[in-house]
Amino acid sequence: MYVLQQRVSIKSTEELDTRYDGQEGWIHRHWVAHPEWWTVITRDGNTCVFHESQLSPVGIQVKDLHLEQDGFRHSSEVIGEMIQFVRDGGRFDLETLKKHDPNRDSLLVAITKFEDGSLYIRDGFHRVMAVFLGRPDGMLYDNEYFVEELTYLRMLTPRLDVRYYTPFDPRVEVRASDFGSFRDQVDELIKQKGDPLEFIRENRHVYVRPKMPHHETVQVFAEQWLKKNEIFFATIPPLTDIRK
């Protein structure tokens, strides 16, 4: 018998009179006569049966995630294609991302959790926005992202060994949408035995921008961006409609 395994959040159900409300478990879908039914092994080792309509994917709501980036790097056309990909049921999981860019090392959306509990998008801004605008539940699923824990001091400290050349304070600043040329300049300076730290200090204006109100969260940014891009009014319904 073939089994497909997927992690989900278990919703309470009066029909089954279960006490597993909100717990997480590993869901085993058995390809038998009634594939819409699942067996659930919960954290306490018990097993229960659920109908697939009573399950919801594990993930994270993106609307309140904070931004570290000034705005979009890609064109409106590319962003529209990403949104349509999500609306068609696509996921930004490893399999999909490897097909798109086999040589890229860091693939999943990177979400940084700071010491005050705030969550910021470190990498994957375009994908998060596509999910917000294209996925009805507005969630990144657990095979599309990972969460890392960092401190604000760490973000303010350059690390040459990992090519972190753009230190900034995400509480009051954002980085430019494209700072690839700045990174290349630092790489070249290192090769020439120059002082990269001094160069970074003297040229912060190249990659840092003041944090503005529209940079606060994904939802705020999306609302402001849609107002300024009339081309999307014809292709993307209002945010209130997306959440229905």
N, C-alpha and C positions, 0 to 999 in steps of 0.2 A: 504493500500500500504506500502510495506517495503522499508525503506530508509537506505542506508549506508553512513555515514558521514566521510570525510577525509580531512585534511588540505593540501593544495597544493599551489604552486606558479602558477600564471596565466601568460601564455605567450601571447604576442600580436598576433593578427591575422588580416590580411588584409581583409579576407573574411567577417568577422563580423564587420569590421570597428569600433573596440572597443578602448576605451581610458584606458583600465585597465592593461596596460603593466606593469608587475613586481609587481603588488599589490598582497596581500594575502587575501584569502577569505575562507569561509567554503563551501565545495563542497558537494552537495547532489546528490547521484546517485539514480535515480528512476528505479526500475525494471519494465519497461514497454516494449513496442514493440521495442524501440530503446535504449537499455541500454548503448550504447557507447556515448550517449549524456548526458551532465551534466548541471544542473542549478547552477549558482554561485551567492552567496550573497556577495557583496564586502563590504569593510569597510565603504563606504559612503552610504550603504543601498540600492544600486541599484542591480538589478538582470540581469544576462546575461546568455546565453546558449553557451556552448563550447563542442566541440568534445573531447573525451578523449585523442586523439593524440596531443592535444594542451596543455596538462597539464603535469607538472613535479613535483615530490615529493619535499616537503620542507625538507631541511636537511643541512648538512655541509660537504664540501669537506675535506677529511682527509689528503691529500698528504702534506699539509704545516703545519699540527699540530706538535707541539714540543713534545719531549719525556721527561719523568721524570724517566724512567726505563732503566736499563743497557742493557737489552735484554730479550729474551724469557725465561720463566720458564718451559713451557711445551715442550715436545719432538717434533721432526719434524713430527712424525706420527700424533700427535694430531693437530698440526697446519695445516697439510694437510687436515685433516677431517673438520676443521673449514672453511677452504677456499672452500672446495667442498660444504659444507652446504650453503655458501653464493652463490656460482655459481648455485646451484640448486634452487635459489630464496628464501632461508631462511633469516629470519630477527632475530636480537637479541632483540626482544621486550620482554615485561614483561611476556607474556604468555609462550613464548619459554624458557626464563630463569628460570621461576618458575618450569617448567617441569624438567629442567636439575638439579636445586638445590633448592628444596622447602624451605630450612632452611636459605638461604642466605638473609641478610637484605638489603645490597646495591646491586642493580642489574644492572641498566642502566650504560652505559659508562659515566664517569664523566669527563667533560672538564673544566679546570680552566682557567678563564680569569683574567689576572693580570692588574695592574694599567697602564701599558704601552700598553695594548691592545693585548699582546701576548696570544696565546691559547696553553695550555699544556694538555696532557692526564694524568689525575691523576689516574684513574682506568679504566681498560678495554683495556689495550695495545694490548692483543692478538686478541680481537675482531676487533679493529681498523685495525690492520695489515691484518686480514682475509678479511675485507671489501676492503681495498686497493688492495689486490692481487686477490680478487674474484668477485668483483662487477664492472661491466663495467663503471658505472658513478662515481665510487670512492667516494660515499657519504654515510655517516651515516644518516639514516632517523630520522625524529623528534620523533618517538616513540622508538628510540634506545639509546638516550643520553639526558643529561641535561647539562646546563652550569652554573657554580657557579663563583662568583666573590671573589677573595682573593687577598691579598697583598703579596709581597715577604717577608716582615717582619713576616707575619703570618706563612709562610712556614718555616721560620728560628726559630720559637718558639715552643718548645714542649708543648703539652697540655695533661696532664695525664687524665683529665676527659673524653676525647674521644679517649684515647689510641693512640694518635699521638706521638709516641716515636722516630720518625726518621726525625728530622728537618734537612733541607738542603737548598741550594740555587740552584734552577733549572736553573738559568742562567749560572752556571759554574760547576754544579754537577748533577749526576743522582743517583738514589738509586739502590741497588743491586736487581736483578730480584726476589730474594726470601729472605726476611728478617723475616720470620715467627718465626724462632727460637730465634732471637734477641728480638722480641716482647714478646715471652713467658718468656724470662729471665727477662725482665723488670717487667712483671706481677708478677713473683715470688718474685722479690726483693721488690715490693710494699707490697705484703702479709707479708713479713718478716720485714716490717717497716724499710727498708734500704733507701738509698738516690738514687732514680732513676735518678734524674737530673745529678748528678755527674757521675753515670754509663753511661748515654747517652753521656755526654761530652767526657769521656775518651775512649769511644768505637765507635766513629763515623766511624772509618776505617772499621768496620764490615759491615755497611750498605751503606756507601757512596763511590762512584767512581768518578774520574774526568770526566768531560764531554768531549767526544771526537768528532771529526768531523762527524762520522757516527751517532751520537746521535741527530743531529740537527733537522731533520724532519722525518716524516714517510717515505716519498719517498726516501730520502738519505739512511735511515737505510735499507729499503727493498732492494734497489739495491745492497748494500754491502753484505747483508745477503744472497741473492740469489747467489752471486758470490762464497761464501764460502760453500754453501750447494749444491753439485752437484746432490744430489738425486732429487732436485726439478726442475732441468733443463728439465727432461723428463716429468714432470707433470704440470709445470707452464710455459706458454709462456712468452716471454720477456714483460717487462712493457709496451713497445710501442704498442704491440699487444693487451694487456688488455684494453688499453684506446680507441681502435677502436670501 
